[in-house]
Amino acid sequence: MNYNYNNIMKIRFRPISVFLTLCLLLGFFSCSREEPQIVFGFIELVYYSGINDVPEERFTFFIIPEDDDGVDNLSELYLYHDRDGLSWLITSDDWIVHEEDGITWIGTRSIAMNENATLPRGQYRAVLINQGGESTERRFTFDGPDSPPYPFPGLTIAGGNYQIESEYPVNHFVGYDAQGRVVQTLTVSDHEGSVWNLRLSSSVRSVALWAEEPEFHISAFTSAVPLR
């Protein structure tokens, strides 16, 4: 089975302390008269196995939002690449909400080009809009290399042993249960070894390799491989 990276709900977000100010709601109308804020955010590039062994690109894009009426008062998040005239819309129905250390992140792992074309590098502009129509924007830059810095990684499991083919400096296993839900993520230092020694959860039925290059904010994600 192939599992999409979007199923992963736990990613390593930057530790940022944010104090959110909340006010009461009056009926169906927002009591806030202030525009929302984008306190922090990041863009990272993920490669996936594509057709004819050509990697496909997607951006992971997350922000820390702030609104006087809370995250539920936010409605739309746009990402623009003005130089190339491109835009992506993420609505409140579509974005992922991630809570960590008292901080709320919203975003997506699905920013991609039509026909799996290469995503443009350079400056992006994010626009956050709340339900009252107030908006704010912030610019982000992704200056990663134009092509993958390493060959696409691989993972095989046979006879109770695993073997990783990866030149990426950091490698993780992402474990899925029988329903395809992520249940465990662990960092793997050895490129081969016994699956038993990994001490995987008893509910894990398959694993994918998540290989990272933290310096360039780039990673590669393989299809899931059954343990048996």
C-alpha positions in Angstrom: 0.0 0.0 0.0 1.1 3.6 -0.6 0.6 6.1 2.2 0.6 9.8 1.7 2.9 12.0 3.8 -0.3 14.0 4.7 -1.2 11.3 7.1 1.6 12.3 9.4 0.2 14.6 12.1 3.4 15.0 14.1 6.2 17.0 12.5 9.1 18.8 14.2 7.8 22.3 14.6 10.0 25.1 15.8 9.8 25.9 19.5 8.2 29.3 19.6 6.3 30.8 22.6 3.1 32.6 21.7 0.6 34.2 24.0 -2.9 34.3 22.4 -5.4 37.0 23.5 -9.1 35.8 23.4 -12.3 37.8 23.7 -15.9 36.8 23.9 -18.1 36.1 20.9 -21.3 38.1 20.5 -23.9 36.1 18.6 -22.5 35.0 15.2 -20.3 38.1 14.9 -16.7 38.5 15.7 -16.0 41.1 18.4 -12.4 41.6 17.1 -11.7 44.8 15.1 -8.0 43.9 14.7 -6.5 42.1 11.8 -5.1 38.6 12.3 -1.3 38.0 12.6 1.1 35.5 11.2 3.5 35.2 14.1 5.9 32.6 12.5 5.9 30.1 9.7 8.1 27.9 7.5 8.2 26.2 4.1 9.9 22.8 3.6 10.2 20.8 0.4 9.3 17.1 0.4 10.1 14.7 -2.5 7.9 11.7 -3.3 8.5 8.7 -5.5 7.0 9.7 -8.9 6.4 8.2 -12.3 9.5 6.7 -14.1 11.5 7.3 -10.9 11.3 11.1 -11.2 10.7 12.5 -7.8 7.6 14.7 -7.3 7.7 17.9 -5.2 5.3 19.2 -2.6 5.7 22.0 0.0 4.9 21.6 3.6 3.7 25.0 4.7 2.7 25.9 8.3 2.2 29.1 10.2 1.5 30.2 13.8 -1.6 32.4 13.5 -2.9 34.9 16.0 -6.4 36.3 16.1 -8.2 38.1 18.9 -11.1 35.7 18.5 -9.0 32.6 18.3 -8.1 30.2 15.5 -11.7 29.3 14.8 -12.2 32.9 13.6 -9.8 32.3 10.7 -11.2 31.3 7.3 -8.6 31.4 4.5 -4.8 31.1 4.0 -3.3 32.0 0.7 0.2 31.3 -0.5 1.4 33.4 -3.5 4.5 33.3 -5.7 4.1 36.7 -7.2 7.0 36.4 -9.6 5.4 33.5 -11.4 1.8 34.6 -10.8 1.0 31.4 -8.8 -1.4 31.0 -5.8 -2.7 28.3 -3.6 -5.8 28.6 -1.3 -6.1 26.6 2.0 -9.4 27.1 3.7 -10.3 26.3 7.3 -12.1 23.2 6.1 -8.9 21.9 4.5 -6.0 23.0 6.6 -4.3 20.8 9.2 -4.4 22.1 12.8 -1.5 21.0 15.0 -1.2 21.7 18.7 2.2 21.4 20.4 3.5 23.0 23.6 0.4 25.2 23.8 1.0 26.6 20.3 -1.4 26.2 17.4 -0.1 25.7 13.9 -2.2 25.7 10.7 -1.1 24.7 7.3 -0.9 22.0 4.7 1.5 19.4 3.2 0.0 19.5 -0.2 1.4 22.6 -2.0 2.2 21.3 -5.5 2.3 22.3 -9.2 0.0 20.9 -11.9 1.4 17.9 -13.7 4.0 17.5 -11.0 6.1 20.4 -12.3 8.9 21.8 -10.2 7.8 24.3 -7.5 9.4 27.7 -8.0 12.1 28.8 -5.6 12.5 32.2 -4.1 10.0 34.5 -2.2 6.5 33.6 -1.3 3.8 35.7 0.2 1.3 34.3 2.7 -2.1 36.1 3.3 -4.2 35.1 6.3 -7.9 36.2 6.4 -10.4 35.9 9.2 -14.2 35.6 9.1 -14.6 39.4 9.5 -12.6 40.0 6.3 -9.5 41.4 8.0 -6.3 40.2 6.5 -2.5 40.3 7.0 0.4 39.0 5.1 4.0 37.9 5.6 6.8 36.8 3.2 8.7 33.6 3.3 11.6 32.4 1.2 12.6 28.9 0.1 16.0 28.9 -1.5 16.6 25.1 -1.7 18.5 23.6 -4.6 16.7 23.3 -7.9 17.1 19.5 -8.0 17.3 16.8 -5.3 20.6 17.0 -3.4 20.7 13.2 -3.1 19.2 10.2 -5.0 15.7 9.2 -3.9 16.0 6.9 -0.9 14.8 3.3 -0.7 13.6 0.9 1.9 13.4 -2.9 1.8 12.2 -5.3 4.4 12.7 -9.1 4.1 13.2 -12.0 6.5 12.7 -9.8 9.5 15.5 -7.4 8.5 15.4 -3.9 7.0 17.8 -2.2 4.6 17.9 1.6 3.9 19.4 3.1 0.8 19.8 6.8 1.7 22.4 9.5 1.4 20.3 11.9 3.5 22.0 12.7 6.9 18.9 12.0 9.0 16.5 9.1 8.5 13.3 8.1 10.3 10.8 5.3 10.1 7.1 6.2 10.1 5.0 3.3 11.3 1.4 2.7 10.2 -1.3 0.4 11.6 -3.6 -1.8 9.6 -5.9 1.2 8.8 -3.0 3.3 7.5 -2.9 5.6 10.5 0.5 6.9 11.8 1.2 5.3 15.2 4.9 5.7 15.6 7.9 7.7 14.3 11.5 6.9 15.2 14.9 8.0 14.1 17.1 5.2 12.6 20.8 5.5 12.8 21.8 2.1 11.2 21.1 1.6 7.5 20.4 -2.1 8.0 19.4 -4.3 10.9 16.7 -6.4 12.6 13.2 -5.1 12.6 12.8 -6.6 16.0 15.6 -4.5 17.4 13.6 -1.3 16.4 11.1 -2.0 19.2 8.2 -1.0 17.0 4.7 -0.8 18.5 2.7 -4.0 18.3 0.2 -2.1 16.1 2.6 -1.2 13.4 2.0 -3.2 10.2 4.1 -1.2 7.7 6.7 1.5 7.7 7.9 4.3 5.3 11.2 5.9 5.2 11.3 9.7 5.9 14.8 11.0 5.0 15.8 14.6 5.9 18.3 17.2 4.9 17.7 19.8 7.7 20.2 22.3 6.3 18.2 22.8 3.1 14.7 22.2 4.7 14.3 19.2 2.3 13.2 15.7 2.9 12.1 12.6 0.9 9.3 10.2 1.7 9.0 6.7 0.4 6.0 4.4 0.0 5.1 2.2 3.0 6.6 -1.3 3.1 4.8 -4.2 4.9 6.7 -5.7 7.8 5.7 -9.2 6.6 
